């Protein structure tokens, strides 16, 4: 690589050459520059050539008056010279730079300028650059374009000459051969060398016009202005930021590329949305012809307002079938906003919610699958729990009370009836033979992690966090009733058989309730180490361990729907605990829970259960009560107590409760409360194999793709031809969470019913898995 600076330095050295047979070596090379065109780069050249500058004294610049220059030439060690100045030698001669002066200023000996007269005699014994007597001094343009200089193809117009002056210092570091390969260098191309990322600079200027203008000095500001003129057809100094914002919002031509860059990381430019709204055309200037109404944040807020009202209207109609159809229609309108800048900035929570609600509508269309408990439990573990997950996620999308209230109203009409139906189906099967499972058989080297209220959908989320490990998840029926005093002892790895205690408590052989210290004693008697959760105890990994947390259940009881905001953090902590145990040497971890929970959008329907038929307040909860022996049996689901089959427990019917205003609750008879997960985890051994597509689900134009292994580094696209990237109609999109990718298909490119392919793309860009599908899921 030969930099431009090196070419100029070489030319200055060449100017000092002389005929050793007939001439004495020149004292120095004099460099006239009447237009001061080279002045911005003298400091850069001084690092290669010992250049002394004629002017006011400034030791840091190796600059001084004529008498000082003469003293340096005579006795260099007598003056202070800057450290960056190149060392003088026979092959690296002194150069005297004369800013603002021509050659005639030293050649007219009859009337010399007093400011340069001490150098007149020295000039007679020196060389000049250029060397030919009377030759016009080199300008940057003439030298760099000359075959005797750098040989660059520089345009000769005034704009190019002006641009060259502004970018000269930047150009000095560039490779001459590379610049030659670029061909004709005009003003725009020269400015691009300085403004290497003009799009980013444009966005920074739109975000902070004054601050960016102050940060861009000289050549960089000129380069930016030129880039705006040539690429975006506007002048930032003359037209201003609002003009730019208005054109930016249209996304026409090069502005579309700038928008795409903004959309990649909109949080980097926090003030641009306000500028866009200031510049939004008033009235119906664009009307229905505006191709990008979503450019304006206020338009997005208008759409959110409309969607909020639509959610409220779903409940007002009191027609679940009509509400479900309305959700599908609203999703078709608003799903695209979920892919927008405004969603990335958190300004489209209801657009995100409608996508989840539309998926929920699709999954709830068929209701529960199965008529007996085993088939219902399997259905819930595979499919049913996804509905609860979608409902919880939909609530979590909305941070404000107004938006959350709107989402809950929508869920009241499309989710709560499903809860009721599924619970009643489950109860019909359960009343003829529900038998909760008791006991947990584990081997040495296993630690049991008990997570209170780990409903099956939450267990699925947890399993995805453990995707790098060998993880399996299976269902079992919880001990009944589904409350902790009954359910926790049922999943403990102990041999002892517990019996009935007061209220809902399991009891040991001494009749003591199996909780607190009694429960720990039972674990100890069975040789199980109790490991404190808060202090992250890991114990002896060669034995059997037990550690527990009840935070999820406590948050649910204390905060209701706000649990949706907190649960992922708790699952992160559970995953961290599991990884810590495996790292400490435990070969296996088994995650268990005592029960799940119901969390309807609206308060559960209150049903009346007379106090006289129960064992009193201590044996009553909102979803379950202990039936008094010999009392009348209400027409509600009745199930024997797991710890004593002679004692009957009565469940609230469907998703109802015995108390008014009930939201988060458990204890009763529903798959959400009774079908609990068992997650078995161990360290992964060996390779996991290539990623595979495990499932495809469509919600209108959006496709949800499930893949394994969940930690695979993949992107997904929807293509019309699997091997042709140019046929892509959706994506590429990265995973939204481990094992899942959502891709929105452009309706203009592939409408509902179009045959297509889902492809997974590896880090190298190659297709590693594909599966045929139909846009919209239509057959």
C-alpha positions in Angstrom: 0.0 0.0 0.0 1.3 3.4 -1.0 -0.6 6.2 0.8 -1.1 9.6 -0.8 1.1 11.1 1.9 3.9 8.9 0.9 3.6 10.0 -2.7 3.9 13.7 -1.7 6.8 13.0 0.7 8.6 11.1 -2.1 8.1 14.1 -4.5 9.6 16.5 -1.9 12.6 14.3 -1.4 13.1 14.0 -5.2 13.1 17.7 -5.5 16.4 17.7 -3.5 18.3 15.5 -5.9 21.4 17.0 -7.6 24.3 16.1 -9.8 27.1 15.0 -7.4 29.7 15.6 -10.2 28.9 19.2 -10.9 26.8 20.6 -8.0 26.8 21.0 -4.2 23.9 19.5 -2.3 21.0 21.9 -1.8 20.6 23.4 1.7 16.8 22.7 1.6 13.8 22.4 -0.6 11.7 25.5 -0.8 7.9 24.9 -1.1 5.8 27.9 -2.2 2.1 27.8 -1.6 0.5 31.2 -2.4 -3.1 29.8 -1.9 -2.2 27.9 1.3 -3.9 24.9 -0.3 -1.5 22.4 1.4 -1.7 24.0 4.8 -4.2 21.4 6.3 -1.8 18.5 5.7 1.6 20.0 6.7 1.3 18.4 10.1 0.8 15.0 8.6 3.7 15.4 6.2 6.1 16.5 8.9 6.0 13.0 10.3 7.6 11.8 7.0 9.7 14.9 6.0 11.4 17.5 8.2 9.3 20.5 7.1 9.9 23.9 8.6 7.1 26.4 8.3 7.6 30.1 7.8 5.3 32.2 10.0 4.8 33.3 13.6 6.8 31.3 16.1 5.1 28.1 17.2 7.5 25.4 18.3 4.8 22.7 18.4 4.3 23.2 14.6 8.0 23.6 13.7 7.1 27.1 12.7 8.9 30.4 13.0 10.1 33.6 11.3 12.8 33.6 8.6 15.7 34.2 11.1 14.5 31.2 13.1 14.3 29.0 10.0 17.8 30.0 9.1 19.1 29.2 12.6 17.5 25.7 12.4 19.2 25.1 9.0 22.5 26.2 10.4 22.5 24.6 13.9 19.4 22.3 14.3 20.3 21.3 17.9 20.2 25.0 19.0 16.4 25.1 18.8 13.5 23.1 20.2 11.8 21.1 17.5 8.6 19.0 18.0 8.9 15.3 18.6 6.7 14.4 15.6 9.1 16.1 13.1 10.9 13.6 10.9 14.7 13.4 11.3 16.8 15.3 8.8 19.3 13.4 6.8 21.0 13.4 3.3 18.1 11.3 2.1 15.5 13.3 3.9 16.3 16.9 3.3 14.9 20.0 5.0 11.8 21.5 3.4 10.9 25.1 3.9 7.1 25.6 3.5 6.0 29.1 2.5 2.3 29.5 3.2 0.8 32.4 1.3 4.0 33.1 -0.6 5.0 32.4 -4.2 8.5 31.8 -5.6 8.9 35.4 -6.6 8.9 36.5 -3.0 12.4 35.1 -2.6 13.7 35.5 -6.1 13.4 39.3 -6.3 16.7 40.2 -4.8 16.4 43.9 -5.7 13.6 44.6 -3.3 13.2 41.7 -0.9 10.4 41.4 1.6 11.9 42.1 5.1 9.9 39.1 6.4 11.8 36.7 4.1 15.0 38.6 3.4 17.1 36.3 5.8 16.2 33.4 3.5 17.0 35.0 0.2 20.7 33.9 0.2 19.6 30.4 1.5 17.1 30.1 -1.4 19.9 30.6 -3.9 21.6 27.5 -2.5 18.5 25.4 -2.4 16.0 23.6 -4.6 12.4 24.3 -5.2 9.3 22.2 -5.5 8.4 22.1 -8.3 11.9 22.2 -9.5 11.6 23.9 -12.9 12.2 27.7 -12.6 9.1 29.7 -13.0 6.8 26.7 -12.9 3.4 27.3 -11.3 3.4 25.9 -7.7 1.8 22.5 -7.2 -1.8 22.7 -6.0 -3.3 19.5 -4.4 -5.5 19.1 -7.5 -2.7 19.6 -10.0 -0.2 17.3 -8.2 -2.6 14.5 -7.4 -4.0 14.4 -10.9 -0.6 14.7 -12.6 1.2 11.6 -13.9 4.3 13.1 -12.2 2.3 13.1 -9.0 -0.3 10.6 -7.8 -1.9 10.0 -11.3 -5.5 10.1 -10.0 -8.5 10.7 -12.3 -9.8 13.9 -10.6 -12.7 15.8 -12.2 -11.7 19.4 -13.0 -14.9 21.2 -12.0 -15.0 23.8 -9.2 -17.1 21.5 -6.9 -14.5 18.8 -7.1 -11.7 21.2 -6.5 -13.5 22.6 -3.5 -14.3 19.1 -2.2 -10.7 18.1 -2.5 -9.6 21.0 -0.4 -12.1 19.9 2.3 -11.1 16.2 2.3 -7.4 16.5 1.7 -6.4 15.5 5.2 -8.6 12.4 5.1 -7.4 11.5 1.6 -3.7 11.5 2.7 -4.2 8.1 4.4 -5.8 6.4 1.5 -4.0 4.0 -0.9 -3.2 5.5 -4.2 -3.7 2.3 -6.1 -7.2 1.9 -4.5 -8.1 5.5 -5.4 -7.0 4.9 -9.0 -9.2 1.8 -9.2 -12.2 3.9 -8.2 -12.0 5.8 -11.5 -13.3 9.3 -11.8 -13.2 11.1 -8.5 -15.8 13.8 -8.5 -17.1 15.9 -5.6 -19.6 13.3 -4.5 -17.1 10.5 -4.4 -14.6 12.6 -2.6 -17.1 13.5 0.0 -18.0 9.9 0.5 -14.5 9.2 1.5 -14.9 11.5 4.4 -18.5 10.7 5.2 -18.1 6.9 5.1 -21.5 6.4 6.8 -23.7 9.2 5.5 -26.9 7.4 6.5 -26.0 7.2 10.1 -24.9 10.8 10.1 -28.2 11.8 8.5 -30.1 9.9 11.3 -27.9 11.5 14.0 -28.6 14.9 12.5 -32.4 14.2 12.3 -32.2 13.2 16.0 -30.1 16.1 17.1 -29.6 18.8 14.4 -27.7 21.3 16.5 -25.5 18.8 18.3 -24.6 17.0 15.1 -23.8 20.3 13.3 -21.5 21.2 16.2 -19.8 17.8 16.1 -19.2 17.9 12.3 -16.3 20.2 11.6 -15.1 21.6 8.3 -14.7 18.9 5.8 -17.1 16.5 7.5 -19.9 19.0 7.6 -19.3 19.9 3.9 -19.2 16.3 3.0 -22.5 15.7 4.8 -24.1 18.6 3.1 -22.9 17.4 -0.3 -24.1 13.8 0.5 -27.6 15.2 1.4 -27.7 17.2 -1.8 -26.7 14.4 -4.1 -28.4 11.5 -2.4 -31.4 12.9 -0.7 -32.0 16.1 -2.8 -32.1 18.5 0.1 -29.8 20.9 1.9 -29.6 20.5 5.7 -28.5 24.1 6.1 -31.1 25.6 3.9 -34.1 23.3 4.2 -33.9 22.3 7.9 -34.7 19.3 9.9 -38.5 19.3 9.5 -38.2 19.3 5.7 -35.9 16.3 6.1 -38.2 14.5 8.5 -41.2 15.0 6.2 -39.2 13.4 3.3 -37.9 10.7 5.6 -41.4 9.7 6.4 -42.3 9.2 2.8 -39.5 6.6 2.4 -39.1 7.5 -1.3 -35.9 6.6 -3.1 -32.8 6.8 -0.9 -35.0 7.9 2.1 -36.3 4.3 2.1 -32.7 3.0 2.8 -32.4 5.6 5.6 -35.7 4.4 7.1 -34.5 0.8 7.0 -31.4 1.8 8.9 -33.6 3.6 11.5 -35.8 0.6 11.8 -32.8 -1.6 12.6 -32.2 0.3 15.8 -34.8 3.0 16.5 -33.8 3.3 20.2 -30.5 4.8 19.0 -32.4 7.9 17.8 -34.9 8.8 20.6 -35.9 12.2 19.2 -36.7 11.2 15.6 -40.3 10.1 16.4 -41.2 13.6 17.7 -39.6 15.1 14.6 -41.7 12.9 12.4 -44.9 13.9 14.1 -44.0 17.6 13.8 -43.5 17.0 10.1 -46.5 14.8 9.5 -48.7 16.2 6.7 -51.8 17.9 8.0 -55.3 17.0 6.9 -55.7 14.6 4.0 -52.7 15.6 2.0 -51.7 12.0 1.4 -55.2 10.6 1.9 -55.5 6.9 1.1 -52.6 7.2 -1.3 -50.0 7.5 1.5 -47.9 4.3 1.0 -46.4 4.6 4.5 -48.9 6.0 7.0 -47.0 3.9 9.6 -44.1 6.4 9.3 -45.9 8.8 11.7 -46.0 7.8 15.4 -49.2 9.6 15.9 -50.8 7.4 13.2 -49.7 4.4 15.2 -51.2 5.9 18.4 -54.5 6.4 16.5 -54.4 2.8 15.5 -53.8 1.8 19.1 -56.7 4.0 20.3 -59.0 2.3 17.7 -57.9 -1.1 18.7 -58.5 -0.3 22.4 -62.0 0.7 21.7 -62.5 -2.5 19.6 -61.4 -4.6 22.5 -64.0 -3.0 24.7 -66.6 -3.6 22.1 -66.0 -7.3 22.1 -67.4 -7.7 25.6 -70.3 -5.3 24.8 -71.5 -7.6 22.0 -71.8 -10.5 24.5 -71.4 -12.9 21.5 -68.3 -15.1 21.8 -68.5 -16.3 18.2 -68.8 -12.8 16.9 -66.0 -11.7 19.1 -63.7 -14.5 17.8 -64.4 -13.4 14.2 -63.7 -9.8 15.2 -60.4 -10.8 16.7 -59.4 -12.5 13.4 -60.4 -9.4 11.4 -58.5 -7.0 13.8 -55.4 -9.2 13.6 -55.5 -9.0 9.8 -55.5 -5.2 10.1 -53.0 -4.7 12.9 -50.5 -7.6 12.8 -48.2 -5.7 10.5 -47.7 -3.1 13.2 -46.2 -5.8 15.4 -43.3 -5.7 12.9 -43.0 -1.9 13.0 -40.6 0.6 14.5 -43.3 1.5 16.9 -43.6 -2.0 18.3 -39.8 -2.0 18.8 -40.1 1.2 20.7 -42.9 -0.3 22.9 -45.6 2.0 21.4 -47.7 -0.8 19.9 -48.6 -3.1 22.8 -52.1 -3.7 21.5 -50.8 -4.7 18.1 -48.7 -7.3 19.8 -51.7 -8.3 21.9 -54.0 -8.8 19.0 -51.5 -11.2 17.4 -51.5 -13.3 20.6 -55.3 -13.2 20.9 -55.7 -14.3 17.3 -53.5 -17.3 18.0 -55.6 -18.0 21.1 -58.8 -17.9 19.1 -57.3 -20.4 16.7 -56.3 -22.8 19.4 -59.6 -22.6 21.3 -61.8 -23.3 18.3 -62.0 -27.0 19.0 -62.2 -27.0 22.8 -60.7 -29.8 25.0 -59.7 -33.1 23.2 -60.6 -36.3 25.1 -63.2 -37.7 27.4 -61.1 -39.6 29.9 -58.5 -38.2 32.3 -55.4 -39.7 30.6 -56.4 -38.3 27.2 -57.4 -34.9 28.7 -54.1 -34.7 30.6 -52.1 -35.4 27.5 -54.1 -32.9 25.5 -53.6 -30.2 28.1 -49.8 -30.9 28.3 -49.4 -30.7 24.5 -52.0 -28.2 23.3 -54.2 -26.8 26.1 -51.5 -25.2 28.1 -50.5 -23.1 25.0 -53.8 -21.2 25.4 -53.1 -20.3 29.0 -49.6 -19.2 27.9 -51.0 -17.0 25.2 -53.5 -15.4 27.6 -50.7 -14.7 30.1 -48.5 -13.2 27.4 -51.3 -11.1 26.0 -51.8 -9.5 29.4 -48.1 -8.9 29.8 -47.9 -6.9 26.5 -49.7 -3.9 28.0 -47.9 -1.9 30.6 -50.6 0.7 31.1 -53.8 0.1 33.1 -55.9 1.3 30.1 -54.3 -1.1 27.7 -54.3 -4.0 30.1 -57.9 -3.4 30.9 -58.7 -3.5 27.2 -56.8 -6.8 26.7 -58.6 -8.3 29.7 -62.0 -7.3 28.3 -61.1 -9.1 25.1 -60.0 -12.2 27.0 -63.2 -12.2 29.0 -65.2 -13.0 25.9 -62.7 -15.4 24.1 -60.7 -17.0 26.9 -62.8 -17.1 30.0 -65.6 -19.2 28.3 -62.9 -21.6 27.2 -61.6 -22.0 30.7 -65.2 -22.7 31.9 -65.8 -25.3 29.1 -62.4 -27.1 29.6 -62.9 -27.2 33.4 -66.3 -28.8 33.1 -65.1 -31.3 30.6 -62.2 -32.2 32.9 -64.6 -32.4 35.9 -66.9 -34.8 34.1 -64.1 -37.2 33.5 -62.5 -36.7 37.0 -65.6 -37.3 39.1 -65.7 -40.9 38.0 -62.2 -41.8 39.1 -59.7 -39.0 39.8 -56.6 -40.3 41.6 -53.7 -38.0 42.2 -50.2 -39.4 42.0 -48.2 -39.7 45.2 -44.4 -40.2 45.6 -41.3 -39.4 43.6 -38.8 -42.1 42.8 -35.3 -40.6 42.2 -31.8 -42.0 42.2 -28.7 -40.9 44.1 -27.1 -37.9 42.4 -30.5 -36.3 41.9 -31.7 -33.0 43.3 -35.4 -32.2 43.3 -36.3 -28.6 42.6 -39.8 -27.7 43.9 -41.4 -24.7 42.3 -44.8 -23.8 43.8 -47.5 -23.2 41.2 -45.4 -24.1 38.2 -48.4 -24.4 35.8 -47.7 -26.5 32.7 -47.3 -23.5 30.4 -44.7 -22.0 32.8 -42.9 -25.3 32.8 -42.7 -25.2 29.0 -41.2 -21.7 29.3 -38.7 -23.1 31.8 -37.8 -26.0 29.6 -36.9 -23.6 26.8 -34.5 -21.9 29.1 -32.8 -25.2 29.6 -32.6 -26.0 25.9 -28.8 -26.6 26.1 -29.4 -29.5 28.4 -31.1 -32.9 28.1 -34.6 -31.9 29.2 -37.8 -33.9 29.1 -41.2 -32.8 30.4 -44.1 -35.1 31.3 -47.5 -34.7 32.9 -48.9 -36.2 36.1 -52.1 -35.6 38.1 -51.6 -33.5 41.2 -52.8 -34.7 44.6 -56.3 -33.4 45.3 -57.2 -30.8 46.4 -54.7 -28.7 44.5 -53.3 -26.8 47.4 -49.8 -26.8 48.8 -50.5 -28.6 52.1 -51.8 -31.5 50.1 -49.7 -31.3 46.9 -46.2 -30.6 48.2 -45.8 -33.9 50.3 -47.1 -35.8 47.3 -44.1 -34.9 45.1 -41.5 -35.3 47.8 -38.9 -38.1 47.4 -39.7 -39.9 50.6 -40.8 -43.4 51.4 -43.1 -42.6 54.3 -46.8 -42.8 53.8 -48.6 -39.7 54.9 -52.2 -39.6 56.1 -54.9 -37.0 56.8 -54.4 -34.0 59.0 -56.5 -30.9 59.7 -58.1 -29.0 56.8 -56.1 -29.8 53.7 -52.8 -30.8 55.5 -51.1 -34.1 54.9 -50.0 -35.6 58.3 -47.2 -37.8 59.4 -47.6 -40.9 61.6 -47.7 -38.6 64.7 -50.6 -36.5 63.2 -48.5 -33.5 62.6 -49.1 -31.4 59.5 -46.3 -32.1 56.9 -45.0 -28.6 56.4 -42.2 -26.4 57.7 -39.9 -28.3 60.1 -42.0 -31.4 60.0 -41.6 -31.6 56.3 -37.9 -31.0 56.5 -37.6 -33.7 59.2 -39.5 -36.2 56.8 -36.9 -35.4 54.1 -34.0 -35.9 56.5 -35.4 -39.2 57.7 -35.5 -40.3 54.1 -31.9 -39.3 53.6 -32.8 -36.3 51.5 -30.7 -33.1 52.0 -32.7 -29.9 52.4 -30.8 -27.2 50.4 -31.7 -23.6 51.2 -32.8 -21.7 48.1 -31.9 -18.2 49.1 -28.3 -19.1 50.0 -28.0 -21.3 46.9 -26.8 -24.3 48.9 -25.7 -27.2 46.7 -25.0 -29.9 49.3 -23.4 -33.3 48.6 -24.1 -34.2 45.0 -23.7 -37.9 45.5 -26.9 -38.1 47.5 -30.5 -36.9 47.0 -31.4 -33.2 47.5 -34.4 -31.0 47.8 -34.7 -27.2 47.3 -37.8 -25.1 46.9 -39.3 -21.7 46.1 -42.8 -20.5 46.5 -42.4 -17.1 44.9 -44.5 -17.6 41.8 -47.5 -18.6 43.9 -47.0 -15.8 46.3 -46.8 -13.3 43.5 -50.0 -14.7 41.9 -51.9 -14.4 45.2 -50.6 -10.9 45.9 -50.6 -9.4 42.5 -53.1 -11.2 40.3 -52.7 -10.4 36.6 -49.5 -8.5 37.3 -47.9 -12.0 37.7 -47.6 -11.9 33.9 -45.0 -9.1 34.3 -43.0 -11.0 36.9 -43.1 -14.6 36.0 -40.3 -14.6 33.4 -37.8 -13.2 35.9 -38.7 -15.9 38.3 -38.3 -18.6 35.7 -34.9 -17.1 34.9 -34.0 -17.6 38.6 -35.2 -21.2 38.6 -33.1 -21.9 35.5 -30.1 -20.3 37.2 -30.7 -22.5 40.2 -30.8 -25.7 38.1 -27.7 -24.8 36.2 -25.9 -24.1 39.5 -26.9 -27.5 40.9 -25.6 -29.3 37.7 -22.4 -27.2 37.9 -21.9 -28.3 41.5 -21.9 -32.0 40.4 -25.5 -33.2 40.6 -26.1 -35.6 37.7 -29.8 -35.0 37.5 -32.3 -32.4 38.4 -36.0 -33.1 38.7 -38.4 -30.1 38.7 -41.8 -30.7 40.4 -44.7 -28.6 41.6 -47.8 -29.1 43.8 -50.4 -27.5 41.6 -51.1 -25.0 38.8 -53.7 -22.2 38.9 -56.5 -20.5 37.2 -56.2 -16.8 36.2 -59.3 -15.7 34.3 -59.5 -12.3 32.7 -62.6 -11.4 34.7 -63.6 -12.3 38.2 -64.7 -15.9 38.6 -68.4 -16.5 38.8 -69.4 -16.8 42.4 -71.4 -19.9 43.4 -72.9 -20.4 46.8 -71.7 -23.3 49.0 -73.4 -23.3 52.5 -71.0 -23.2 55.4 -73.0 -25.9 57.1 -71.9 -28.6 54.6 -68.2 -27.9 55.1 -65.7 -28.3 58.0 -65.7 -24.6 58.6 -63.7 -21.6 57.4 -60.3 -23.2 57.9 -61.3 -26.0 55.5 -62.7 -23.6 52.8 -60.8 -21.9 50.0 -62.2 -20.0 47.0 -62.0 -23.1 44.7 -62.3 -26.0 47.2 -63.8 -27.0 50.5 -63.7 -30.0 52.8 -67.1 -31.7 53.0 -68.5 -32.4 56.4 -69.1 -36.0 57.0 -72.7 -37.0 56.8 -73.8 -33.6 55.4 -75.8 -33.1 52.2 -73.9 -33.4 49.0 -74.3 -30.3 46.8 -74.5 -30.7 43.0 -70.8 -29.8 42.6 -67.8 -31.9 41.6 -66.8 -34.1 44.6 -63.4 -35.9 44.7 -61.9 -38.0 47.5 -59.0 -36.4 49.4 -55.7 -37.9 48.2 -54.5 -38.5 51.8 -57.8 -40.0 53.0 -60.3 -41.5 50.5 -63.0 -41.4 53.2 -62.9 -37.6 53.2 -64.6 -35.8 50.3 -63.4 -32.5 48.8 -65.9 -30.4 46.9 -64.7 -28.3 44.0 -66.2 -25.2 42.6 -67.9 -26.1 39.3 -66.2 -25.1 36.0 -64.0 -22.1 36.6 -66.2 -20.6 39.3 -65.4 -19.8 42.9 -67.1 -19.9 46.3 -66.0 -16.3 46.9 -66.7 -13.1 44.9 -64.0 -11.2 43.1 -61.6 -14.2 42.7 -58.9 -14.1 40.1 -55.7 -16.0 40.7 -56.7 -19.2 42.5 -56.1 -22.9 42.8 -57.4 -25.9 44.8 -60.2 -26.9 42.4 -60.6 -29.3 39.6 -59.4 -28.2 36.2 -56.5 -29.2 33.9 -54.7 -25.9 34.8 -54.7 -26.8 38.5 -54.4 -30.6 38.3 -52.2 -31.5 35.3 -48.8 -30.7 36.7 -45.3 -31.1 35.0 -42.3 -33.2 35.9 -39.2 -31.9 34.2 -36.1 -34.1 34.2 -32.8 -32.3 33.4 -29.3 -33.6 33.0 -26.2 -32.2 31.3 -26.2 -32.7 27.5 -23.7 -35.2 26.1 -22.4 -35.0 22.5 -23.8 -33.2 19.5 -27.5 -32.5 19.2 -27.7 -32.7 15.4 -29.0 -30.1 12.9 -32.0 -28.0 13.5 -35.4 -29.4 12.5 -38.8 -27.8 12.0 -41.1 -29.3 14.7 -44.3 -27.5 14.1 -46.0 -24.7 12.0 -48.9 -22.6 13.1 -50.6 -19.9 11.1 -52.5 -16.9 12.4 -53.7 -15.1 9.3 -50.5 -14.0 7.4 -48.2 -14.7 10.4 -46.5 -18.1 10.8 -45.2 -19.4 14.1 -42.4 -21.9 13.6 -41.3 -24.3 16.3 -37.8 -25.8 15.9 -35.4 -28.1 17.7 -32.9 -27.9 19.3 -34.3 -24.8 20.8 -30.8 -23.2 21.2 -29.9 -23.6 17.5 -28.5 -20.5 15.7 -31.0 -20.2 12.9 -33.1 -17.7 11.0 -36.4 -18.5 9.3 -37.9 -17.4 5.9 -41.1 -18.1 4.0 -40.2 -18.8 0.4 -42.2 -19.7 -2.7 -39.3 -21.9 -3.8 -37.2 -23.4 -1.0 -33.8 -23.0 -2.8 -34.4 -19.5 -4.2 -33.7 -16.6 -1.8 -35.3 -14.2 -4.3 -38.7 -15.9 -3.7 -38.7 -14.9 -0.1 -42.1 -13.5 1.0 -41.5 -13.3 4.7 -38.4 -12.9 6.9 -35.6 -13.5 7.5 -36.5 -13.5 11.2 -34.4 -14.6 14.2 -36.0 -16.6 17.1 -38.4 -14.6 19.3 -37.5 -17.0 22.1 -35.7 -20.3 22.2 -37.2 -22.8 19.8 -39.7 -20.4 18.2 -39.7 -17.9 15.3 -42.5 -15.8 14.1 -42.6 -14.6 10.4 -45.1 -12.2 8.9 -45.8 -12.9 5.2 -46.4 -9.9 2.8 -50.0 -10.3 1.6 -49.2 -8.6 -1.7 -46.5 -11.2 -2.4 -48.3 -14.3 -1.1 -51.9 -14.2 -0.2 -53.9 -16.6 1.9 -53.8 -20.1 0.3 -50.5 -19.7 -1.5 -48.3 -22.7 -1.5 -45.0 -21.9 0.2 -42.1 -23.3 2.1 -40.7 -22.7 5.6 -36.9 -22.7 5.5 -34.4 -22.6 8.4 -31.2 -20.9 7.5 -27.9 -21.5 9.3 -25.2 -19.0 10.2 -23.5 -19.5 6.8 -26.7 -18.6 4.9 -27.4 -22.2 3.8 -30.8 -23.8 4.1 -30.6 -26.5 6.8 -34.3 -27.5 7.0 -37.4 -26.9 5.0 -41.1 -27.9 5.1 -43.9 -27.2 2.7 -46.9 -25.2 4.0 -49.8 -23.1 2.9 -50.0 -19.4 3.7 -52.7 -18.8 6.3 -52.8 -22.5 7.1 -55.5 -23.1 4.5 -55.5 -26.6 2.9 
